[in-house]
Amino acid sequence: MAENRGGYRKPTNPAPVSGPGKASRRTDGGPLDMKQNQVQVTGMGYGENKELNDIQAQAPLAAAMPNIPASAPEVQMPTPIALTEPTQRPMEPLTAGLPFGPGVGREALSLPNLGMSQEDKERAKLLVGILQDSISNGVATQGTINLYRQLRSELL
């Protein structure tokens, strides 16, 4: 009984035949054929897969795997401090790092500065008012609330 084996069948090593002259290649899959297997990626745009396949075809096989330790070294974490413990910084004000009150301001936190001009600050104040109205009316999303908080902290 005939078996259903129609269609293209990819040849296995060794390759079936070699080309003539400069196109000749080893047919035994020897040391010159040390390329990695190509990964077939789907879902890419038209023509994008060709570039990936070309790069994969050029990548040589790694000589040997580097020695990777079985587990990463453990990092010693500081023990947490209970809320009932006395402060470890008695001379630091409670408002340190905040844009108001005694102590160092926001510059101690090394946060990025928006660098707003005076005109930008005036416009941002108007926006803060609009955002505050939407929050008080209960129609604001969490993203709106976050934007309101960020702008308000920059303007304080």
N, C-alpha and C positions, 0 to 999 in steps of 0.2 A: 504494500500500500504506500502511496506517495505521501511524503510529509509536507506540510505547508511551511516552506522555508524561503519564500520569495522575498525580494527586496535586497537592499544593500547590506552586506555583512562586513563589518570593520575587520581588516586583517589583524592578526595577532603577531607578536614577535616570534620568530624573525619575520621581517617584511617580505612580501612575496617576491619582488624583483627590485633590482637597482636600476637607476636611470643611467644614460650614457654620459661620458666625459665629466664636465664640471657638475652635472646634476647627480653624479653617482653618490650613493650613501651606503654605509654598512648595512647589511641585511641581518646581522646576528644580534642587533640591539646592544652593541658593545659600549665601551666607555665614551664614545663621542655622542651618544644618545642619552645624556644625563640631564634631561629636562623634567620639570615637575609636571604632574598631571594637571590639565587645565580644568578649572571650575567653570561650569556652565551656569551663568546668571540669567534669570528671567526677569521680566518687568522693566527692562531698561528702554529708553527711547530709541528711535530709529537711528542706527549707525553708532550708538554708544558702545554696544557690545563688541564691535570690531576692534576698537582701541584697547579695550580690556583684554581681549584674546591675544592681540599682538604683544602686549606687555607680558602676559603670562607665558607666551611662547618663548620669549627672550630670557626669562628668569632661570638662572642655573639652579640646579639642585644643591641644597646645602651640603657641605662636606660632612659635617657631624653636628649633632644636636649639642648645644652648650649645656654644661652641667648646671642644672637648676636644683636648688636645695629643696628637700621634701616639704619643708614648711618655712614660712617667713619668720624672721626673728621676732619675738614678742616685744611689744612696746609697753613699757611700764607706764600705766595711766595714773595720774594723781588720784588720791582717794577723795571722794566727794566730801564736802563740808556740810554738816547738818545745819538747818536753819536756826536751831537753838544755840549753836556755838557762838562765842563772842567773835567780833570782827577781827580779821587779820590785818586790817588797814585802819587803825583808829584815827589817824590824822587826815584821812581822805574824806572830803564831804560826800554826802549821799548823792548829790547832784553832779558829781564828776562825770564828764562825758556828755552831759546834756547841754542844750543851747541856752539854758537859763540857770540861775542860781550860782552859788559859790563853787569853786573848783575849776579844773580845766574844761574847755568847751568841746565842741564837736571835732576840733582839729586833733584832739588826742586819739580819736577813733580811727583816723586815717581813712575816712570815707571820701569818695570822689566829690569834688565841688562842682556844682552845675555852672558856676561862673556867670550868673545872670546879671545883666545890666539893670539899671534902675527902671528903664522902660519895660524890660521883661518882667521885673518884679511886680510892677503895677498891673500888668496884664495877668500875671499869675494870681494876684490877689482877687481879681474879678472872677477868674476861673475857680478859685477856692470857694468863693461865695456861691457860684452856680452848683458846684459839686456838693457843698454843704446842704443846699436846698434839696437836691435830689436824695441825699442820704436821709434828711429829716422827713421827707415825704414817703420814704420806704420803697423807692423805685431804683435804688442804686445797687449795682452788682458788687461782688467782692473786689473786682478789678478797679471799679470806680472808687470804692472806699480806700483801697491801697494807694491810688493816685492822689486822692485827697490828703491822706496822711503824709505822703512823700513831699508834696508841694508845701503843705503847712509846715513841715519840719524844716524845709529849706528857707522859708520866709520868716521864721522866728528869729 
